[in-house]
Amino acid sequence: MKTTLVIGASTNADRYSYKCIKLLQEHKIRTYAIGNKEGTINQVKIETGFPHYTDINTVAVYLSAKNQEIYYDYLISLKPQRILFPPGTENHEFEIKARANGIITEQACPLVMLNVGTY
């Protein structure tokens, strides 16, 4: 089963991270979430810090480039197959680091990908 980690998760229904988690759930994709505050979205627990996961296929980044820096090593250590950077989260520096570790990076919106069947 494919698993996605949404980083930058929020319980605010207006946020794209929230919409992404809901849509991942609708598509029956196992979902984990990390945010600044703990909470729950459709039974997906938002964790804080750097929880240990062993089965991440995709990371969907919903943080600005400067807020991603503290997560570089952590996300690379999870060994995802790919990291998605939706519009507004592009980060050339992090993409280079991820690719150097064999991780595919895409500047793409998970919401669009899920809706058109390219996820």
PASEBA-1860 file (N, C-alpha, C; in nm, 3 decimals):
! residues 119
1> MKTTLVIG> 0.084/-0.119/0.000/0.000/0.000/0.000/0.089/0.125/0.000 ~ 0.057/0.220/-0.085/0.130/0.346/-0.091/0.097/0.433/0.029 ~ 0.197/0.503/0.079/0.180/0.587/0.196/0.235/0.727/0.167 ~ 0.162/0.829/0.210/0.204/0.967/0.191/0.218/1.037/0.326 ~ 0.324/1.115/0.339/0.343/1.202/0.454/0.318/1.345/0.408 ~ 0.225/1.412/0.473/0.198/1.553/0.445/0.269/1.633/0.553 ~ 0.364/1.715/0.513/0.437/1.796/0.609/0.394/1.941/0.594 ~ 0.362/2.002/0.708/0.302/2.136/0.707/0.151/2.125/0.723
9> ASTNADRY> 0.107/2.014/0.783/-0.037/1.987/0.798/-0.102/2.086/0.895 ~ -0.227/2.117/0.865/-0.304/2.211/0.946/-0.449/2.164/0.956 ~ -0.511/2.191/1.070/-0.652/2.158/1.088/-0.742/2.267/1.030 ~ -0.683/2.372/0.974/-0.759/2.480/0.911/-0.809/2.431/0.775 ~ -0.940/2.420/0.761/-1.001/2.365/0.639/-0.972/2.449/0.514 ~ -0.925/2.572/0.531/-0.891/2.657/0.416/-0.752/2.629/0.362 ~ -0.670/2.557/0.437/-0.532/2.528/0.397/-0.526/2.413/0.297 ~ -0.432/2.423/0.204/-0.417/2.318/0.104/-0.369/2.187/0.165
17> SYKCIKLL> -0.293/2.194/0.273/-0.249/2.070/0.338/-0.370/1.994/0.392 ~ -0.466/2.065/0.446/-0.590/2.004/0.496/-0.665/1.937/0.380 ~ -0.680/2.011/0.271/-0.751/1.959/0.153/-0.679/1.836/0.097 ~ -0.547/1.839/0.100/-0.468/1.727/0.050/-0.494/1.601/0.134 ~ -0.493/1.616/0.265/-0.516/1.501/0.354/-0.655/1.443/0.329 ~ -0.754/1.529/0.317/-0.890/1.481/0.290/-0.897/1.405/0.158 ~ -0.833/1.458/0.054/-0.837/1.395/-0.077/-0.757/1.263/-0.079 ~ -0.645/1.260/-0.009/-0.569/1.135/0.003/-0.656/1.028/0.068
25> QEHKIRTY> -0.729/1.065/0.171/-0.818/0.972/0.239/-0.928/0.923/0.145 ~ -0.986/1.014/0.067/-1.089/0.975/-0.029/-1.036/0.875/-0.130 ~ -0.907/0.887/-0.164/-0.845/0.796/-0.260/-0.787/0.672/-0.192 ~ -0.818/0.658/-0.063/-0.775/0.539/0.014/-0.623/0.524/0.019 ~ -0.553/0.637/0.028/-0.408/0.636/0.040/-0.373/0.656/0.187 ~ -0.294/0.564/0.240/-0.253/0.573/0.380/-0.178/0.705/0.399 ~ -0.215/0.779/0.503/-0.165/0.915/0.519/-0.114/0.940/0.660 ~ 0.003/1.003/0.668/0.058/1.054/0.794/0.068/1.205/0.779
33> AIGNKEGT> 0.074/1.276/0.892/0.080/1.421/0.885/0.169/1.476/0.997 ~ 0.245/1.579/0.962/0.327/1.652/1.059/0.293/1.799/1.045 ~ 0.273/1.865/1.159/0.243/2.007/1.159/0.300/2.075/1.281 ~ 0.274/2.203/1.294/0.320/2.279/1.411/0.239/2.247/1.536 ~ 0.113/2.209/1.515/0.023/2.179/1.627/-0.040/2.043/1.606 ~ -0.056/1.970/1.715/-0.125/1.842/1.706/-0.271/1.864/1.674 ~ -0.332/1.767/1.613/-0.474/1.773/1.579/-0.510/1.649/1.502 ~ -0.632/1.648/1.448/-0.678/1.534/1.371/-0.761/1.582/1.252
41> INQVKIET> -0.739/1.518/1.138/-0.819/1.543/1.018/-0.866/1.406/0.968 ~ -0.996/1.382/0.973/-1.051/1.253/0.926/-0.973/1.134/0.980 ~ -0.949/1.131/1.106/-0.879/1.022/1.175/-0.730/1.017/1.144 ~ -0.677/1.114/1.071/-0.533/1.124/1.051/-0.480/1.216/1.161 ~ -0.394/1.162/1.244/-0.338/1.239/1.355/-0.225/1.326/1.302 ~ -0.230/1.455/1.333/-0.120/1.545/1.300/-0.022/1.537/1.416 ~ 0.099/1.495/1.384/0.204/1.485/1.485/0.296/1.605/1.473 ~ 0.374/1.629/1.578/0.473/1.735/1.576/0.611/1.671/1.587
49> GFPHYTDI> 0.714/1.748/1.559/0.849/1.697/1.572/0.891/1.612/1.454 ~ 0.963/1.504/1.486/1.022/1.418/1.384/0.987/1.272/1.413 ~ 0.861/1.234/1.395/0.821/1.095/1.425/0.890/0.995/1.332 ~ 0.904/0.875/1.381/0.971/0.769/1.303/0.869/0.695/1.216 ~ 0.892/0.699/1.086/0.810/0.625/0.990/0.905/0.538/0.906 ~ 0.857/0.424/0.863/0.943/0.335/0.786/0.887/0.304/0.647 ~ 0.769/0.354/0.615/0.703/0.311/0.492/0.650/0.425/0.407 ~ 0.724/0.535/0.400/0.677/0.652/0.325/0.717/0.639/0.178
57> NTVAVYLS> 0.618/0.648/0.089/0.644/0.648/-0.055/0.657/0.791/-0.107 ~ 0.567/0.879/-0.060/0.562/1.016/-0.109/0.555/1.113/0.007 ~ 0.629/1.223/-0.005/0.617/1.335/0.089/0.557/1.451/0.012 ~ 0.450/1.507/0.065/0.389/1.628/0.008/0.425/1.743/0.100 ~ 0.500/1.840/0.049/0.553/1.950/0.130/0.459/2.070/0.122 ~ 0.411/2.112/0.238/0.327/2.232/0.246/0.391/2.332/0.343 ~ 0.519/2.359/0.318/0.594/2.458/0.395/0.672/2.546/0.298 ~ 0.693/2.671/0.336/0.777/2.758/0.254/0.920/2.705/0.254
65> AKNQEIYY> 0.998/2.745/0.157/1.136/2.696/0.145/1.215/2.718/0.273 ~ 1.203/2.835/0.335/1.283/2.861/0.456/1.238/2.774/0.573 ~ 1.112/2.736/0.577/1.063/2.650/0.686/1.091/2.501/0.661 ~ 1.139/2.469/0.542/1.172/2.330/0.510/1.310/2.290/0.562 ~ 1.398/2.387/0.582/1.538/2.358/0.613/1.556/2.262/0.731 ~ 1.481/2.279/0.837/1.499/2.192/0.955/1.457/2.048/0.926 ~ 1.386/2.026/0.817/1.337/1.892/0.783/1.420/1.820/0.677 ~ 1.520/1.886/0.617/1.597/1.824/0.510/1.645/1.684/0.546
73> DYLISLKP> 1.729/1.676/0.649/1.789/1.547/0.686/1.683/1.447/0.731 ~ 1.585/1.495/0.804/1.478/1.406/0.851/1.403/1.343/0.734 ~ 1.359/1.425/0.640/1.282/1.372/0.527/1.367/1.280/0.441 ~ 1.492/1.314/0.420/1.580/1.226/0.343/1.598/1.093/0.416 ~ 1.607/1.097/0.549/1.625/0.973/0.626/1.506/0.879/0.616 ~ 1.388/0.932/0.582/1.268/0.849/0.566/1.273/0.766/0.437 ~ 1.364/0.803/0.347/1.383/0.733/0.220/1.255/0.720/0.137 ~ 1.185/0.833/0.118/1.066/0.826/0.031/1.109/0.806/-0.113
81> QRILFPPG> 1.017/0.758/-0.195/1.047/0.746/-0.338/1.046/0.883/-0.405 ~ 0.957/0.972/-0.356/0.949/1.104/-0.418/0.904/1.208/-0.316 ~ 0.937/1.334/-0.349/0.892/1.449/-0.272/0.823/1.542/-0.370 ~ 0.701/1.581/-0.334/0.622/1.673/-0.417/0.626/1.813/-0.357 ~ 0.653/1.911/-0.442/0.656/2.051/-0.403/0.542/2.124/-0.475 ~ 0.428/2.144/-0.409/0.318/2.218/-0.471/0.359/2.365/-0.496 ~ 0.285/2.436/-0.579/0.316/2.578/-0.605/0.333/2.655/-0.474 ~ 0.439/2.735/-0.469/0.468/2.815/-0.351/0.564/2.748/-0.253
89> TENHEFEI> 0.595/2.621/-0.275/0.686/2.550/-0.184/0.816/2.509/-0.255 ~ 0.834/2.552/-0.379/0.952/2.514/-0.455/1.078/2.545/-0.377 ~ 1.177/2.452/-0.386/1.300/2.469/-0.309/1.413/2.397/-0.383 ~ 1.483/2.472/-0.465/1.589/2.415/-0.548/1.697/2.346/-0.463 ~ 1.737/2.409/-0.354/1.841/2.353/-0.266/1.800/2.216/-0.213 ~ 1.677/2.206/-0.164/1.630/2.079/-0.109/1.614/1.974/-0.219 ~ 1.569/2.017/-0.335/1.555/1.923/-0.447/1.690/1.861/-0.483 ~ 1.795/1.941/-0.485/1.928/1.890/-0.516/1.972/1.787/-0.413
97> KARANGII> 1.951/1.819/-0.284/1.987/1.725/-0.177/1.909/1.595/-0.188 ~ 1.780/1.607/-0.215/1.695/1.488/-0.225/1.739/1.401/-0.342 ~ 1.761/1.463/-0.457/1.802/1.387/-0.576/1.937/1.320/-0.554 ~ 2.028/1.385/-0.482/2.159/1.327/-0.452/2.145/1.201/-0.367 ~ 2.029/1.187/-0.301/2.001/1.070/-0.219/1.905/0.974/-0.286 ~ 1.889/0.988/-0.417/1.808/0.894/-0.494/1.658/0.915/-0.484 ~ 1.616/1.033/-0.441/1.473/1.063/-0.426/1.427/1.146/-0.544 ~ 1.318/1.106/-0.606/1.259/1.181/-0.717/1.192/1.305/-0.658
105> TEQACPLV> 1.210/1.419/-0.723/1.140/1.541/-0.680/1.055/1.591/-0.795 ~ 0.940/1.646/-0.760/0.850/1.701/-0.860/0.789/1.830/-0.808 ~ 0.789/1.932/-0.893/0.715/2.053/-0.861/0.575/2.030/-0.916 ~ 0.489/1.979/-0.829/0.355/1.937/-0.872/0.258/1.946/-0.756 ~ 0.134/1.968/-0.788/0.028/1.980/-0.687/-0.038/1.844/-0.664 ~ -0.026/1.789/-0.543/-0.090/1.661/-0.514/-0.241/1.663/-0.538 ~ -0.306/1.775/-0.512/-0.451/1.785/-0.532/-0.486/1.763/-0.679 ~ -0.413/1.829/-0.767/-0.437/1.813/-0.911/-0.405/1.670/-0.953
113> MLNVGTY> -0.290/1.620/-0.907/-0.249/1.484/-0.945/-0.355/1.381/-0.902 ~ -0.406/1.395/-0.782/-0.510/1.302/-0.733/-0.637/1.312/-0.817 ~ -0.674/1.435/-0.851/-0.799/1.456/-0.926/-0.792/1.410/-1.071 ~ -0.672/1.412/-1.129/-0.662/1.370/-1.270/-0.605/1.229/-1.285 ~ -0.576/1.164/-1.172/-0.531/1.024/-1.177/-0.384/1.003/-1.207 ~ -0.300/1.104/-1.180/-0.156/1.088/-1.205/-0.075/1.076/-1.078 ~ -0.141/1.059/-0.965/-0.071/1.052/-0.837/0.006/0.923/-0.827
END
